[in-house]
Amino acid sequence: MNESEFVAKSNMKSITRRDLLQGASAAAALGMLGKPSFAQADKAASSAPSDAAKAFPNQFLWGCATAGYQVEGNNVNSDLWMMEYLPGTIFKERSGDACNHYHLYPQDIAMLADLGFNTYRFSLEWSRIEPEEGQFSNAELDHYRRMLAACHEHHLTPMLTYSHFSLPRWFALKGAWESPGATDLYARFCEKATRHLGDLVGYASTLNEPDLPQLLNWINLPPSAGGKTVSEMFQSNLAQVRKQLNAPEFSNFFLGDGKRTRDGLLAAHAKGKEAMKSVRPNMPVGFNLAMQDDQPAPEDSHLEQKRADVYGPWLEAAKHCDYLGVQTYSRSIVGKKDLPPAKGAELTQNGMEFYPECVEHVVRYAGKQTGVPIYVTENGVATTDDSRRVEYFQRALSGLKRAIDSGVDVRGYVAWSLMDNFEWMSGYTPKFGIVAVDRSTQRRTIKPSGAMLGNIARRNSL
């Protein structure tokens, strides 16, 4: 089926009270879900949009996102799992079982649909599918096929990311994206995965936030951390990792040379996209770009230099894609580097300014620069106060609606994240999820923000 047929099919089901209660009952039988939030969602299901001016376009995609390494648990063949166990690791804590989404995905996908969403964005874990170079696991490919089938069963459009930061251990030890053979190895993986899974994929993304190595070079650490850029901090750690592993070629997404990594990622995207299209020519393929709402400092602003350095090559590449996924969380005031948030500004758990208006500004910029359809594939806030998350979503979506009404071609909004999960070096401290997870029992409890956002999705209206 073509793209429009796929999206239309994915949005056919209307969530009834019976559907919602059946979903709640099934989840409760698994002993994982908190009951109060489903009651809130059920009550909200009967509400209807009161103002047509608040409605989003027909077939608009509403979803939540996860990433394999952050939710599956026990990705033992990954480069990051190996790094977690090194002496003096930069990881605050180990990922372990994570949210055990690898086994609990059926209930998590049902929960997402029951809340009112029509889209699920998740990623493949390359290190599971190709644990050793050239050795592909049909069992793991079948696992991800079952996940895609579960999405279709619940009338969710799957947005599949082929590479979300984590890499196979063997690939990292060869030099990762800086290795001369990296692009061919990645293209082979994309071809194999698409041949096994492609007929069930709604939207495919080659890479998640491939511009991040450049973006990190603009973010300064506080004086207490030495005043380096985040990129410089990672470079210092890279030398230690290589020494500990006795692996002079080791590199990965986070630990590598910025320009060489970018060149490798650009080439990998191009070849990966070509490989996907060779199997399924009509599959919509793009990538997801990390973008900040960049605003000029009053003096000595290097805003245009930052945009050219961080986004420029990728916005050019996006012009040749079927869509661009933009991922934004806050704004940056750009001087020679990004300035720290203003004194007195409300900060999130990960030190960003609480600034949901970033969504409107970023989609306007991305749409103007590329001319392709835009999907917000990540947006959210790290906070333990869920009332702030509710306000964040409300303000972010109001701004997104303004952009759409002014003519920006935005076709979907995917929140980060479905669940509180493993946030890389920060461990489990930052809480981005609309669903809380008790990792000792793997019990899920839907937060008020989840019921609120799901209700907007069900109505397709603010």
C-alpha positions in Angstrom: 0.0 0.0 0.0 1.1 3.6 -0.6 1.8 6.1 2.2 -1.7 7.7 2.2 -3.4 4.3 2.2 -1.2 3.2 5.1 -2.0 6.3 7.2 -5.7 6.1 6.5 -5.8 2.5 7.5 -3.9 3.2 10.7 -6.5 5.9 11.7 -9.7 4.0 10.9 -10.4 2.7 14.4 -12.4 5.0 16.8 -11.7 4.2 20.4 -15.0 3.3 22.1 -15.8 3.0 25.8 -15.8 -0.8 25.4 -12.4 -0.8 23.7 -11.0 1.3 26.5 -12.4 -0.9 29.2 -11.2 -4.0 27.5 -7.7 -2.6 27.3 -7.8 -1.6 30.9 -9.0 -5.0 32.0 -6.3 -6.8 30.0 -3.6 -4.7 31.4 -5.0 -5.1 35.0 -4.9 -8.8 34.5 -1.2 -8.6 33.8 -0.9 -6.8 37.2 1.1 -4.0 35.8 -1.1 -0.9 35.5 -2.5 1.5 38.0 -6.2 1.7 37.8 -7.0 5.4 38.5 -5.4 6.8 35.3 -7.4 4.5 33.1 -10.5 5.7 34.9 -9.5 9.3 34.0 -8.9 8.3 30.4 -12.2 6.5 30.2 -14.0 9.6 31.5 -12.2 11.8 29.0 -13.1 9.5 26.1 -16.6 10.8 25.9 -15.5 14.4 25.5 -15.7 16.0 22.0 -14.0 19.0 20.6 -16.0 22.1 21.3 -14.2 24.4 18.9 -13.4 23.4 15.3 -10.6 26.0 15.3 -8.8 23.8 17.8 -8.8 20.7 15.5 -5.7 19.3 13.9 -5.5 18.2 10.3 -7.2 14.9 9.3 -5.0 11.8 9.6 -2.7 13.7 12.0 -0.3 11.3 13.8 -0.4 11.3 17.6 2.1 9.1 19.4 4.7 8.4 22.0 8.3 7.3 21.5 10.8 4.9 23.0 14.3 3.6 22.1 15.3 0.0 22.3 18.3 0.5 24.6 16.4 2.7 27.0 13.4 0.4 27.5 14.1 -3.2 26.4 16.7 -4.1 29.0 19.7 -6.4 28.9 21.1 -5.3 25.5 24.3 -7.2 26.4 25.9 -7.1 22.9 25.7 -3.3 22.7 28.7 -0.9 22.9 26.9 1.1 25.6 26.4 -2.0 27.8 30.1 -2.6 27.6 30.8 1.0 28.6 28.4 0.8 31.6 30.7 -1.8 33.2 34.0 -0.1 32.7 35.8 1.4 35.7 35.1 5.1 36.1 32.2 4.9 33.7 30.4 8.1 32.6 27.1 6.3 33.2 25.4 7.3 36.5 24.0 3.8 36.8 23.5 0.6 34.7 20.5 0.0 32.5 19.9 -3.6 33.7 16.4 -4.8 33.0 15.3 -1.2 32.1 11.5 -1.3 31.6 11.6 -4.9 30.3 9.8 -3.7 27.2 11.4 -6.5 25.3 8.9 -8.9 27.0 6.2 -6.5 28.0 5.7 -4.7 24.7 2.2 -6.3 24.1 0.7 -4.6 27.1 2.6 -1.4 26.5 1.4 -1.1 23.0 -2.2 -1.9 24.1 -1.9 0.7 26.8 -0.7 3.3 24.2 -3.7 2.6 21.9 -6.2 2.5 24.8 -5.1 6.0 25.8 -6.1 7.3 22.4 -2.9 7.5 20.4 -2.6 6.3 16.8 1.2 6.1 16.4 4.1 4.3 18.1 7.7 5.3 17.5 10.3 2.7 18.5 13.7 1.5 17.4 15.5 -1.6 16.4 18.4 -2.8 18.5 21.1 -3.5 15.9 23.2 -5.4 18.4 20.4 -7.9 18.9 19.8 -8.5 15.2 23.5 -8.7 14.3 25.3 -9.7 17.5 28.4 -10.6 15.6 29.6 -9.2 12.3 27.7 -11.0 9.5 25.6 -13.2 11.9 22.0 -12.1 11.6 19.4 -13.5 14.0 16.1 -14.4 12.4 14.7 -14.9 16.0 15.4 -11.3 16.8 14.0 -10.0 13.5 10.9 -12.0 14.2 10.7 -10.3 17.6 10.5 -6.9 16.0 8.1 -8.2 13.5 5.8 -9.2 16.3 6.1 -5.7 17.7 5.1 -4.2 14.4 2.2 -6.7 14.1 1.0 -5.6 17.6 1.0 -2.0 16.4 -1.2 -3.0 13.5 -3.5 -5.1 15.7 -4.1 -1.9 17.8 -4.4 0.4 14.8 -1.1 2.2 15.5 1.1 3.5 12.7 4.6 2.2 13.4 7.4 4.8 13.1 10.6 2.6 13.1 14.0 4.0 13.8 16.8 1.7 12.5 19.6 3.2 14.7 19.0 5.0 17.9 22.5 5.7 19.3 23.4 2.2 20.5 25.6 0.1 18.3 26.8 -3.5 18.2 29.9 -4.0 20.2 31.9 -5.4 17.3 30.9 -2.3 15.1 32.2 0.1 17.8 35.5 -1.8 18.2 36.0 -1.4 14.5 35.7 2.4 14.7 31.9 2.8 14.3 30.9 5.6 12.0 34.5 6.6 11.5 35.4 3.2 10.0 36.0 3.1 6.2 33.6 0.2 5.9 30.9 1.6 8.2 28.5 2.7 5.5 28.4 -0.7 3.7 27.9 -2.5 7.0 25.0 -0.3 8.0 23.5 -0.5 4.5 23.6 -4.3 4.8 21.8 -4.2 8.1 19.2 -1.8 6.7 18.6 -4.1 3.7 18.3 -7.2 5.9 15.9 -5.5 8.4 13.7 -4.0 5.6 13.4 -7.3 3.8 12.2 -8.9 7.0 10.1 -6.0 8.4 9.5 -3.4 5.7 6.0 -4.4 4.7 4.7 -3.6 8.3 6.6 -0.2 8.7 4.7 3.0 8.5 7.6 5.4 8.5 11.3 4.5 8.6 14.1 6.6 10.1 17.7 5.9 9.2 19.2 7.6 12.2 18.2 9.3 15.5 19.7 12.8 16.0 22.8 12.3 13.8 23.6 16.0 14.3 24.1 15.5 18.1 28.0 15.2 17.9 28.1 18.8 16.5 25.3 20.1 18.8 27.3 18.9 21.9 30.2 21.0 20.8 28.1 24.1 21.4 26.9 23.2 24.9 29.2 24.3 27.7 29.5 22.4 30.9 29.3 24.5 34.2 32.5 25.8 35.7 32.3 23.1 38.4 32.7 20.6 35.6 35.7 22.3 34.1 34.0 24.6 31.7 34.5 22.3 28.8 32.0 21.7 26.0 30.1 18.4 26.4 31.9 17.2 23.3 35.3 17.9 24.9 34.2 16.0 28.0 33.3 13.0 25.8 36.7 13.3 24.0 38.5 13.0 27.3 36.5 10.0 28.2 37.2 8.4 24.8 40.9 8.1 25.5 40.2 6.4 28.8 37.8 3.9 27.2 40.2 3.0 24.5 43.0 2.4 27.1 40.7 0.3 29.3 39.5 -1.8 26.4 42.9 -1.9 24.7 41.0 -1.0 21.6 42.7 2.0 19.8 40.0 2.0 17.1 37.0 2.1 19.5 34.4 4.8 18.7 30.7 5.1 19.0 28.0 7.7 18.6 28.9 9.6 21.8 32.6 9.0 21.8 34.2 9.9 18.5 35.6 12.7 16.5 32.8 15.1 15.6 33.6 15.9 12.0 34.7 12.3 11.1 31.6 10.9 12.9 29.3 13.4 11.0 30.8 12.5 7.6 30.3 8.8 8.4 26.8 9.3 9.5 25.9 11.4 6.4 27.2 8.6 4.2 25.5 5.9 6.3 22.2 7.7 6.0 22.4 8.0 2.3 23.4 4.3 1.8 20.9 3.1 4.4 18.1 5.0 2.8 19.1 3.6 -0.6 19.1 0.1 0.8 15.7 0.5 2.4 14.2 1.8 -0.8 15.7 -1.0 -2.8 13.5 -3.4 -0.9 10.4 -1.3 -0.5 10.5 1.8 -2.8 7.3 3.3 -1.5 8.3 3.2 2.2 8.6 6.8 3.6 12.2 7.3 4.8 13.7 10.2 6.7 15.6 10.8 9.9 15.2 12.5 13.2 17.1 15.7 13.9 18.0 17.2 17.3 17.1 20.9 17.1 17.0 23.6 19.7 15.1 26.8 19.4 18.2 28.9 18.8 17.9 32.6 19.6 20.6 35.2 19.3 22.4 36.5 22.3 22.3 40.3 22.7 26.0 40.6 21.9 28.5 38.6 19.8 25.9 36.0 18.6 27.1 33.2 16.4 23.6 31.9 15.7 24.1 31.5 11.9 27.4 29.8 12.5 25.8 27.3 14.8 23.0 26.6 12.4 25.4 26.0 9.6 27.6 23.8 11.7 25.0 21.7 13.5 22.0 21.6 11.1 23.2 22.7 7.7 24.4 19.4 6.1 21.4 17.5 7.6 18.8 20.0 6.4 20.3 19.7 3.0 20.0 15.9 3.2 16.4 16.2 4.4 15.4 17.8 1.1 15.9 14.4 -0.5 13.9 12.5 2.1 10.2 11.8 2.3 9.9 13.7 5.6 12.0 15.2 8.5 11.5 14.3 12.1 12.4 17.2 14.4 13.2 16.6 18.1 13.2 19.6 20.4 12.9 20.3 24.1 14.0 23.9 24.9 15.7 27.0 23.5 19.3 28.1 23.4 20.6 31.6 23.6 23.6 31.5 21.2 26.7 33.6 21.8 30.1 32.3 20.9 28.7 29.1 22.4 25.3 28.4 24.0 24.8 30.5 27.0 23.5 29.1 30.3 19.8 29.7 31.0 19.0 33.1 32.5 19.1 33.5 36.2 15.7 32.7 37.7 14.5 30.6 34.7 12.6 27.5 35.5 14.8 24.5 34.8 14.0 20.9 34.1 15.6 17.9 35.7 18.3 17.8 33.0 19.1 21.5 33.3 17.2 22.8 30.3 15.0 25.8 30.5 11.3 25.0 30.7 10.3 26.5 27.3 7.6 24.6 25.4 7.4 27.4 22.8 10.4 25.8 21.2 8.2 23.4 19.2 6.4 26.2 17.2 9.7 28.0 16.4 11.6 24.8 15.4 8.9 23.5 13.0 8.7 26.9 11.3 12.4 26.9 10.8 12.7 23.3 9.7 9.8 23.5 7.3 11.1 26.7 5.7 14.6 25.2 5.3 13.6 21.8 3.8 10.2 22.1 2.1 9.4 18.5 3.2 6.6 17.3 5.6 7.6 17.7 9.2 6.8 15.3 12.1 7.7 16.2 15.7 9.2 12.9 16.6 10.3 13.9 20.1 9.2 16.6 22.5 8.7 16.5 26.3 10.1 17.6 29.6 12.1 15.9 32.4 10.2 16.6 35.7 8.9 14.8 38.7 6.0 17.3 38.9 3.5 16.0 36.3 1.4 19.2 36.5 4.4 20.9 34.8 4.3 18.3 32.1 0.6 18.9 31.5 1.3 22.6 31.1 4.3 21.9 28.9 2.3 19.8 26.5 -0.6 22.3 26.4 1.7 25.2 25.5 3.8 23.1 23.1 0.7 22.0 21.2 -0.9 25.4 21.2 2.3 26.7 19.5 2.3 23.7 17.1 -1.3 24.5 16.1 -0.4 28.1 15.4 2.4 27.0 13.1 0.1 24.6 11.2 -2.6 27.2 10.9 0.0 29.5 9.3 0.8 26.9 6.6 3.7 24.9 8.1 3.3 21.3 6.8 3.4 19.4 10.1 1.8 16.0 10.1 2.3 14.5 13.5 3.4 14.9 17.1 5.2 12.2 19.0 5.9 12.8 22.7 9.1 11.7 24.5 8.5 9.4 26.1 5.9 6.7 26.6 7.6 5.6 29.9 10.1 6.8 32.4 13.2 5.0 31.2 17.0 4.9 31.0 18.2 8.3 30.0 21.7 7.4 28.9 24.5 8.8 31.1 21.9 10.3 33.5 20.5 6.9 34.3 16.9 6.7 35.6 16.8 10.1 37.3 15.2 12.2 34.6 11.5 11.5 34.3 10.2 12.1 30.8 7.4 9.5 30.7 3.7 9.9 30.6 3.7 6.5 32.3 5.6 5.8 35.5 7.4 2.5 35.9 8.2 0.7 39.2 11.3 -1.2 38.0 11.2 -3.5 41.0 7.8 -4.9 39.9 7.6 -3.5 36.3 4.2 -2.1 37.2 3.0 0.8 34.9 1.0 3.7 36.2 -0.4 6.2 33.8 0.2 9.8 34.8 -2.4 12.6 34.4 -0.3 14.0 31.6 -0.8 10.7 29.8 -4.6 10.8 30.1 -4.6 14.4 29.0 -2.4 14.0 26.0 -4.2 10.8 25.0 -7.5 12.6 25.2 -6.2 15.3 22.8 -5.0 12.6 20.5 -8.4 10.9 20.5 -10.2 14.1 19.8 -7.5 15.3 17.3 -8.1 18.6 18.9 -6.9 20.8 21.7 
